[in-house]
Every structure is written in structure tokens, then in C-alpha cells.
């Protein structure tokens, strides 16, 4: 409380001094300069990249929100130095510096969390709640720092020690535990952010195969996370030899109940390295068909033509049969069937059907469309009109529909006669007479026998 009272007295004393306008001007000038420099950086980056979409994709607009308060802190520090040099009081400037530092920390944490955990720009309620709690904690910490209560709090945490070990001979303070937690969290967040940035950079390299890019991104992220964990443990003071015990426990866990999880992870790396699947391939596995949109280390995401996404464990893609419509080439045969009436001239009808497929959008000229006589059906000649497309991920229904509409125009004009099912409805005359007599005979009378 003495520190808080002293701070209030100093601030009230500065308000009545002639140097007060200089402190206020320093704060306002620092804010304006920070905003101006940030704006110039944004404009320069927009002009360099050429469009706003690329800037938003790289996250520069979001990161400049972090740079702006940092620049303000830098200008405030410079202003404090100049004011001290010319014998002006700087109590108000000293209070403004931690406030803008806390703002920079909040925006930096938000930037890292959104870059790492936010999916497709959407934030869950839990994520938003955590952000609000973090903001509250940071501002409370800043208020305690400005009030001068941090040394007392740190002394209390450092004096309260916990005993551990078989004989409780080792001690650790609450301050050490909090410092260890903060260091581990900070290093892991930086590792995840670096992994995400590196993954985006690798996925943008069109000169590399998509599977190789995905494999390098997964491996690099794993290496960064492992390195961050080892470094944080070393900073905390934990002996790294204890990891041998953890490794043994992990091996037992894999042997007892984590075989499927480990198998999926290993299968994911095998798929990425051998390039049997690539992002954008149209595949079919068991009862699922769709375009590969993601290849992760544990699972692969298939997006069907109806927009439904299926999460397929990687083990299924290794141990089972997979139909890949674009492994060595992207040409896929599609077709439509129809039945023409008996008596139709097939030498005229079949070339006419082929002509309807030629020139239709998405239909390839080579291999050329073709028409074949499948079999002689009960209602007419069953014909199969086949054609090839080069974009199986867009489905076959659209192009088949366009060709069927052209065939319908030929049917409407009478150039093609479709086969219709015929049913023999003839009955024996005496059977009809017997049925009619039974229906019309009055009750109680015996109908005459049928002739």
C-alpha cells in the first residue's frame, strides 16, 4: 500500500509541474508514430505482394497489430530518455510503458493462438472465453506491477516451498513452478507457431510434390515441438535422463493399447513418403468415395461430391484396397446407357450418339467417345455410350446430364426411337366368361359350369 500511495503522490505531483505537457505530448506522439509506421509497413507490404488476399493469407495484417504497441513502447522509451536528459519528470510516461507492453503481450498471444489453433477463421466459444480470461489476468498483473506489489508477491511465492522426493529432501518453490510452466508454454507456443508458418511456406512451394511437402511439414513441426520440450525441460532444470523412463513407459503403452494409434501415424508417413496418394486425388476406399483434401499423420480427409467430409484412418489406406482415379493419370471413363427400339438402324444411331458426346464440355477428344452394343434386351438394343474426362474430382453426373439432354432432343425430334417394355395382356375367353358369371350371379344360385 505504501508503494501505491507513493505512485499516486508522484502522479499528482507531475500534474502540477510545468513538464506535464511534455509527458502528455510524448505519449500522444508515440501513439501516432507507432500507428503511422505500422500503416506504412502495411502499405509497403500490400504493394510488394500485389493484392490484399496474399497479405491476409500470410498473416501480416494480424501481426502488425502486435507491432503497433511495440513501436509505441519503443517511442515511449526514447521519450523517457530525452525527458530524463533535460531534467523533466517522467512518472506518467513510466506508467504508460507497462500498459502498452501488456497490450502488445495480449495481441501477441492472440496472434499465436489464432494462427495455431483457429481453423478456417472460426473460433469456438472455449477459445473466446480463454482469451477473455487471459486479458483479465494480464491487466490484473499490470495493475499489480504499476502499484509496486510484484516484489511482495514474488517474495511470498518464493518463500512457500514444496518438498518432494523419497525423503522429502528436495524443495521447490511456487515461483519456480510458475516460471517453469510459463517457460514451457511460451516455448511450445513459439514452436507451434513456427511449425504452422513453415507448413504454410512449404505447402506454397509448387515445385515440390504435394505429398513431399506435407511430409516435410509434418516432420518439421514434430522436430520443433520435440526441441521446444527438451529445451524447456533443460531450462526448468529437469534431468533429461528421466526421459528414458518415460520412453520405456511409452513402449509398454504402445504394446498394450496404442497399437492402432501408432499404426495410423506410421501409415501416414508411409503414404506421404511413397506418394501413393496426393491432395486432390479422387479415391474410393471401402464404402467411401471423395477427393483427398488433407493428409495428416493420423488420418486422411475425403470430401465427397455432396460436400460431406469423411475422416479415414491412415491404416485403412495401407492395409486395404484403394481405388485411385488419378494415380498415374487423371483420365477417367464415364458413360450413359440407353435402349433403342428393335428395327432401328444401328449404323445410323450409334454414330449419332457419339456425335452428341463430342464437343461437350469436359469430354476429352482423346481417347475419343465411343458407342457399343451391350446386349439384346427384352425391350430393344441396349447401347453404351462411353466418354473420357480429366477432372474426376468434379464428378460424372454433370457431364452425363448434358449428353443425356442432347440425346433427349434427338428422341423428341424422332431421330431415335427408344425401346419400351411390352406386356401381353391377352386372356382366354372362357376364363373371362367364368369370372364374369361368378360376379353377376345372384346369391344362393349355383352358376352354370363353364363350357
C-alpha positions in Angstrom: 0.0 0.0 0.0 2.9 2.3 0.6 4.1 1.8 -3.0 0.6 2.6 -4.3 0.3 5.7 -2.2 3.8 6.8 -3.4 2.8 6.3 -7.0 -0.4 8.3 -6.6 1.5 11.1 -5.0 4.1 11.1 -7.8 1.4 11.3 -10.5 -0.5 14.1 -8.7 2.8 15.9 -8.3 3.5 15.6 -12.0 0.1 17.0 -12.9 1.0 20.4 -11.3 4.5 20.6 -12.8 5.5 22.6 -16.0 6.8 19.4 -17.6 3.3 17.8 -17.7 2.5 18.9 -21.3 5.8 17.4 -22.4 4.9 14.0 -20.9 1.4 14.1 -22.5 2.9 15.2 -25.8 5.4 12.3 -25.6 2.6 9.8 -25.1 0.4 11.2 -27.9 3.4 11.5 -30.3 4.5 7.9 -29.5 1.0 6.6 -30.3 0.7 8.5 -33.5 4.2 7.5 -34.7 3.5 3.8 -33.8 0.3 3.9 -35.8 1.9 5.7 -38.7 4.9 3.4 -39.0 2.6 0.3 -38.8 0.4 1.8 -41.6 3.4 2.4 -43.8 4.6 -1.2 -43.3 1.1 -2.4 -44.3 1.0 -0.3 -47.5 4.5 -1.3 -48.4 3.7 -5.0 -48.0 0.4 -4.6 -50.0 2.3 -3.1 -52.9 5.0 -5.8 -52.7 2.6 -8.7 -52.7 0.2 -7.1 -55.2 -3.1 -8.0 -53.6 -4.8 -7.9 -50.2 -5.6 -11.7 -50.2 -2.0 -12.7 -50.2 -1.3 -10.3 -47.3 -4.2 -11.8 -45.3 -3.0 -15.3 -46.1 0.5 -14.7 -44.7 -1.0 -13.1 -41.6 0.9 -9.8 -42.0 -2.2 -7.7 -41.2 -2.7 -9.6 -37.9 1.0 -9.4 -36.9 1.0 -5.6 -37.5 -1.5 -5.3 -34.6 1.3 -6.7 -32.4 4.0 -4.5 -33.9 2.0 -1.3 -33.3 2.0 -1.3 -29.5 5.7 -2.5 -29.5 6.6 0.6 -31.6 4.7 2.7 -29.1 6.7 1.2 -26.3 9.9 1.9 -28.1 9.0 5.5 -28.8 7.9 6.0 -25.2 11.3 4.6 -24.0 13.0 7.1 -26.3 10.8 9.9 -25.0 11.5 8.9 -21.4 15.3 9.0 -22.1 15.0 12.5 -23.6 12.9 13.8 -20.8 15.3 12.5 -18.2 18.1 14.1 -20.1 16.5 17.5 -19.8 15.5 17.1 -16.2 11.8 16.6 -16.7 9.7 14.2 -14.5 8.6 11.0 -16.3 6.2 9.3 -13.8 3.3 9.4 -16.2 5.4 8.0 -19.1 6.7 5.2 -16.8 3.0 4.2 -16.1 2.2 4.3 -19.9 5.0 1.9 -20.8 3.8 -1.2 -19.0 0.3 -0.5 -20.2 1.3 -0.6 -23.8 3.6 -3.6 -23.1 0.7 -5.5 -21.7 -1.3 -4.6 -24.9 1.5 -6.0 -27.0 1.6 -9.2 -25.0 -2.1 -9.7 -25.3 -2.1 -9.2 -29.0 1.0 -11.4 -29.5 -0.7 -14.2 -27.6 -3.9 -13.8 -29.6 -2.0 -13.8 -32.8 -0.1 -17.0 -31.9 -3.2 -18.8 -30.7 -5.3 -17.9 -33.8 -2.5 -18.8 -36.2 -2.0 -22.2 -34.5 -5.5 -23.3 -33.3 -8.1 -21.3 -35.3 -9.5 -23.5 -38.1 -10.7 -21.7 -41.2 -11.0 -18.5 -39.4 -13.6 -19.8 -36.9 -13.2 -19.5 -33.2 -15.0 -21.7 -30.7 -16.7 -20.4 -27.5 -14.0 -22.0 -25.4 -11.3 -20.2 -27.3 -13.0 -16.9 -26.9 -13.6 -17.5 -23.2 -9.9 -18.3 -22.7 -8.9 -15.1 -24.5 -11.2 -13.1 -22.1 -9.7 -14.8 -19.1 -6.2 -14.2 -20.3 -6.9 -10.5 -20.9 -8.2 -10.2 -17.4 -5.1 -11.9 -15.9 -2.7 -9.7 -17.9 -4.4 -6.5 -16.9 -4.5 -7.5 -13.2 -0.8 -8.3 -13.4 -0.1 -4.9 -15.0 -2.1 -3.2 -12.2 -0.1 -5.0 -9.6 3.1 -4.1 -11.3 2.2 -0.4 -11.5 1.1 -0.5 -7.9 4.5 -1.9 -6.9 3.1 -5.1 -5.4 5.1 -7.5 -7.6 8.1 -7.8 -5.3 5.9 -8.7 -2.4 4.0 -11.3 -4.4 7.2 -12.8 -5.8 8.7 -13.0 -2.3 5.7 -14.8 -1.0 5.7 -17.3 -3.9 9.5 -17.8 -3.5 9.2 -18.4 0.3 6.5 -21.0 0.0 8.3 -24.2 -0.9 7.1 -27.7 -1.6 9.0 -30.9 -0.6 9.3 -33.9 -2.9 11.4 -37.0 -3.2 11.5 -40.2 -1.2 12.9 -38.5 1.8 11.5 -35.1 1.0 15.0 -33.8 0.8 14.3 -31.7 -2.4 12.5 -28.5 -2.3 10.9 -26.3 -5.0 9.1 -23.0 -4.6 5.9 -21.9 -6.1 7.8 -19.2 -8.0 10.0 -21.8 -9.7 6.9 -23.9 -10.6 5.2 -20.9 -12.2 8.3 -19.9 -14.0 8.7 -23.5 -15.3 5.0 -23.5 -16.5 5.4 -20.1 -18.3 8.6 -21.1 -20.0 7.2 -24.4 -21.2 4.0 -22.8 -22.5 5.9 -20.0 -24.2 8.4 -22.3 -26.0 5.6 -24.7 -27.1 3.6 -21.8 -28.5 6.5 -20.5 -30.4 7.3 -24.0 -31.7 3.7 -24.5 -32.8 3.7 -21.1 -34.5 7.0 -21.7 -36.3 5.7 -25.1 -37.4 2.5 -23.6 -38.8 4.4 -20.8 -40.6 6.8 -23.4 -42.0 4.0 -25.6 -43.1 2.3 -22.8 -45.0 5.6 -21.9 -46.6 6.2 -25.5 -47.7 2.7 -26.0 -49.0 3.1 -22.9 -51.2 6.1 -24.4 -53.0 4.6 -25.7 -56.2 7.9 -27.2 -57.4 7.7 -30.0 -54.8 5.2 -32.9 -54.9 2.2 -32.3 -52.6 2.9 -35.5 -50.6 6.5 -34.5 -50.1 5.5 -31.0 -49.0 3.1 -32.5 -46.5 5.7 -35.0 -45.2 8.3 -32.2 -44.7 5.7 -30.1 -42.9 4.7 -32.8 -40.5 8.3 -33.8 -39.8 9.4 -30.2 -39.3 6.6 -29.5 -36.9 7.4 -32.7 -34.9 11.0 -31.7 -34.6 10.2 -28.2 -33.5 7.8 -29.5 -30.8 10.3 -32.0 -29.5 13.1 -29.4 -29.5 10.9 -27.0 -27.6 10.0 -29.6 -25.0 13.6 -30.6 -24.5 14.8 -27.0 -24.2 12.0 -26.1 -21.8 12.9 -29.1 -19.6 16.5 -28.1 -19.6 15.7 -24.5 -18.7 13.5 -25.7 -15.8 16.3 -27.9 -14.5 14.8 -31.3 -15.1 17.4 -34.0 -15.9 16.8 -35.3 -19.4 17.7 -38.8 -18.3 14.3 -39.2 -16.9 13.0 -39.4 -20.5 14.5 -42.9 -20.7 11.9 -44.0 -18.1 9.2 -42.2 -20.0 10.3 -43.9 -23.2 10.0 -47.3 -21.5 6.5 -46.4 -20.3 5.6 -45.3 -23.8 6.9 -48.5 -25.3 4.7 -50.5 -22.8 1.7 -48.3 -23.7 2.2 -48.9 -27.4 2.5 -52.6 -26.8 -0.7 -52.8 -24.7 -3.2 -50.5 -26.1 -1.9 -47.9 -28.5 -1.0 -50.2 -31.5 -3.8 -48.7 -33.7 -2.8 -45.1 -32.9 0.9 -45.8 -33.6 -0.1 -47.8 -36.8 -2.1 -44.8 -38.1 0.8 -42.4 -37.5 3.3 -44.7 -39.2 0.9 -45.3 -42.1 0.5 -41.5 -42.5 4.2 -41.1 -43.0 4.3 -44.1 -45.4 1.6 -42.5 -47.5 3.3 -39.2 -47.7 6.7 -40.6 -48.5 5.7 -43.2 -51.1 3.3 -40.7 -52.8 0.6 -43.3 -53.3 -1.9 -40.5 -52.5 -1.8 -36.8 -53.2 -4.0 -33.9 -52.2 -6.6 -33.6 -54.9 -6.8 -37.3 -55.9 -10.2 -38.9 -56.3 -10.1 -42.2 -54.4 -12.5 -44.9 -53.2 -11.9 -46.9 -50.0 -14.4 -49.4 -48.7 -17.7 -47.5 -48.8 -16.3 -44.0 -49.1 -15.5 -42.0 -52.3 -14.2 -38.5 -52.4 -11.4 -36.1 -53.1 -8.4 -36.1 -50.8 -8.3 -32.6 -49.1 -6.0 -33.3 -46.2 -3.3 -35.9 -45.5 -2.5 -35.8 -41.8 -0.2 -38.1 -39.8 -3.1 -40.0 -38.2 -6.0 -39.6 -40.7 -6.9 -38.5 -44.2 -9.9 -36.4 -45.1 -12.1 -37.3 -48.1 -14.6 -34.8 -49.4 -17.4 -36.4 -51.3 -19.2 -34.8 -54.3 -22.1 -33.9 -51.9 -19.7 -31.9 -49.7 -19.7 -34.4 -46.8 -16.2 -35.0 -45.4 -15.1 -38.4 -44.2 -12.2 -38.9 -41.8 -10.4 -42.1 -42.8 -7.7 -43.6 -40.6 -4.5 -44.0 -42.5 -4.2 -47.6 -41.6 -7.2 -48.3 -43.8 -5.4 -46.7 -46.7 -2.4 -49.0 -46.2 -3.9 -52.4 -45.3 -6.9 -52.2 -47.6 -7.5 -51.8 -51.4 -7.8 -48.2 -52.5 -9.1 -47.1 -55.9 -7.2 -44.0 -57.1 -8.7 -42.4 -60.1 -5.7 -40.1 -60.6 -2.6 -42.0 -59.5 -0.7 -42.2 -62.8 -3.1 -40.1 -64.9 -6.3 -38.2 -64.4 -8.3 -39.6 -67.3 -11.5 -41.5 -66.2 -14.1 -43.2 -68.3 -17.7 -42.3 -67.8 -20.8 -43.2 -69.7 -24.5 -43.4 -70.1 -26.8 -46.3 -71.2 -30.0 -46.3 -73.3 -32.2 -48.8 -75.0 -33.3 -48.2 -78.6 -36.3 -49.9 -80.2 -35.8 -53.0 -82.3 -35.8 -52.2 -86.0 -33.6 -49.1 -85.5 -30.6 -48.8 -87.9 -27.6 -49.1 -85.6 -25.2 -47.9 -88.3 -27.1 -44.6 -88.1 -28.0 -44.4 -84.4 -24.6 -45.3 -82.9 -22.6 -42.6 -84.8 -25.3 -40.1 -84.0 -24.9 -40.9 -80.3 -21.2 -40.5 -80.4 -21.6 -37.1 -82.1 -23.6 -35.9 -79.0 -20.6 -36.6 -76.7 -18.1 -34.9 -79.0 -17.8 -31.2 -78.1 -19.5 -31.5 -74.8 -17.6 -29.5 -72.1 -15.2 -31.7 -70.0 -15.3 -34.5 -72.6 -11.8 -35.3 -73.9 -11.1 -35.6 -77.6 -8.5 -38.3 -77.0 -9.5 -41.0 -76.1 -12.4 -40.3 -78.3 -16.0 -41.1 -77.2 -17.4 -44.4 -78.4 -20.7 -46.3 -78.6 -21.0 -50.1 -78.3 -23.9 -52.6 -78.4 -24.0 -54.2 -74.9 -26.7 -56.9 -75.5 -30.1 -57.6 -77.0 -32.5 -56.8 -74.3 -36.2 -57.7 -74.0 -37.2 -54.2 -75.0 -34.6 -53.3 -77.6 -30.9 -52.8 -78.3 -29.0 -51.8 -75.2 -26.3 -49.3 -76.1 -23.4 -48.0 -74.0 -22.1 -44.5 -74.9 -18.7 -44.0 -73.2 -16.5 -40.9 -73.0 -13.5 -39.8 -71.0 -13.0 -36.8 -68.6 -9.8 -35.4 -67.0 -11.3 -34.0 -63.8 -12.9 -36.8 -61.8 -13.0 -34.7 -58.6 -15.8 -32.7 -60.2 -18.0 -35.8 -60.6 -19.5 -37.5 -63.6 -23.2 -36.6 -63.2 -22.9 -33.1 -64.7 -21.3 -34.1 -68.0 -23.6 -37.2 -68.3 -26.6 -35.0 -67.8 -25.5 -32.6 -70.6 -25.1 -35.6 -73.0 -28.5 -37.1 -72.0 -30.2 -33.7 -72.7 -28.7 -33.8 -76.2 -30.0 -37.4 -76.7 -33.4 -36.3 -75.4 -33.5 -33.7 -78.2 -32.9 -36.5 -80.8 -35.7 -38.6 -79.2 -38.1 -35.6 -79.3 -37.3 -35.0 -83.0 -37.9 -38.6 -83.9 -34.3 -39.4 -85.0 -34.0 -42.1 -82.2 -36.8 -44.4 -81.1 -36.4 -45.7 -77.5 -37.4 -49.2 -76.6 -40.4 -49.6 -74.4 -41.4 -52.6 -72.4 -44.3 -54.7 -73.9 -46.7 -56.7 -71.8 -49.1 -59.4 -73.2 -52.5 -58.8 -71.7 -54.5 -61.5 -73.7 -56.6 -63.9 -71.6 -58.6 -66.9 -72.5 -62.2 -66.1 -73.4 -63.7 -68.9 -71.4 -61.8 -67.8 -68.3 -63.2 -64.3 -68.7 -66.8 -65.6 -69.1 -66.4 -67.7 -65.9 -65.1 -64.8 -63.9 -67.9 -62.5 -65.1 -70.6 -65.2 -64.3 -69.4 -65.6 -60.8 -69.5 -61.9 -60.2 -73.0 -61.3 -61.7 -74.7 -64.5 -60.3 -77.3 -63.8 -57.5 -76.6 -65.1 -54.1 -77.8 -68.7 -53.4 -77.8 -69.8 -57.1 -75.3 -72.2 -58.5 -73.6 -70.7 -61.6 -73.7 -72.9 -64.7 -70.5 -74.7 -65.4 -68.2 -73.0 -67.9 -68.4 -74.6 -71.4 
